[in-house]
């Protein structure tokens, strides 16, 4: 059983923060996650994991990355994903 994680995509957000798409491999299964770091000050990021606002698993990894990149590249979609995440908490 192996568990590897790697960033596939990163983009700075206007006004600070960033989005990142990360792939986690667990044996043959790939899980893709879109994280949004809203904290502008890197010192405030210490000890906190950015929220996962979208996650895809069980699909072709290339297709999953394309779907998450569509969100990550669009500031409005990033904001909507953050709203959905906040509501779900």
C-alpha positions in Angstrom: 0.0 0.0 0.0 1.5 3.3 -1.1 0.2 6.8 -0.5 1.9 9.5 -2.6 0.8 13.1 -3.1 1.9 15.6 -5.7 0.7 19.1 -6.8 -0.4 19.2 -10.4 -1.5 22.8 -10.8 -1.0 26.0 -8.8 -2.2 29.5 -9.4 -2.0 32.7 -7.3 -5.3 34.4 -6.6 -5.9 38.1 -7.1 -5.3 39.8 -3.7 -3.3 36.9 -2.3 -3.7 33.3 -1.6 -3.6 30.5 -4.2 -5.4 27.5 -5.6 -3.7 24.1 -6.0 -4.8 20.8 -7.5 -3.2 17.8 -5.9 -3.2 14.2 -6.9 -3.1 11.5 -4.2 -2.3 8.0 -5.2 -3.3 5.1 -2.9 -2.2 1.9 -4.6 -3.9 2.1 -8.1 -6.6 4.7 -7.0 -6.0 8.4 -7.8 -7.9 11.1 -5.9 -7.8 14.7 -7.1 -8.4 17.6 -4.7 -8.7 21.3 -5.3 -7.5 23.4 -2.3 -8.0 27.1 -1.9 -5.7 29.0 0.4 -7.3 32.3 1.3 -4.7 33.5 3.8 -2.6 36.2 2.2 0.1 36.2 5.0 2.2 33.1 4.7 2.8 33.2 8.5 -0.9 32.7 9.1 -0.9 29.6 6.9 1.4 27.7 9.3 -0.4 24.9 11.0 -3.5 25.1 8.8 -4.5 23.1 5.8 -6.3 25.0 3.1 -9.9 23.8 2.5 -10.6 21.2 -0.1 -13.4 22.8 -2.1 -13.7 20.0 -4.8 -12.6 16.4 -4.9 -12.8 13.8 -7.7 -11.9 10.2 -7.5 -12.7 7.0 -9.4 -12.5 8.7 -12.9 -9.8 9.0 -15.5 -7.2 11.3 -13.9 -6.8 13.4 -17.0 -10.5 14.1 -17.2 -10.6 14.8 -13.4 -7.8 17.3 -13.7 -9.5 19.1 -16.6 -12.7 19.4 -14.6 -10.8 20.8 -11.6 -8.7 23.2 -13.7 -11.9 24.7 -15.1 -12.8 25.7 -11.6 -9.3 26.7 -10.5 -8.8 29.0 -13.5 -12.0 30.9 -12.9 -12.2 33.3 -10.0 -16.0 33.2 -9.9 -16.0 29.4 -9.8 -13.4 29.4 -7.1 -15.6 31.7 -5.0 -18.6 29.5 -5.7 -16.7 26.4 -4.6 -15.6 28.2 -1.4 -19.3 29.2 -0.7 -20.4 25.5 -1.2 -17.6 24.4 1.2 -18.6 27.0 3.8 -22.2 25.9 3.6 -21.3 22.3 4.0 -19.5 22.9 7.2 
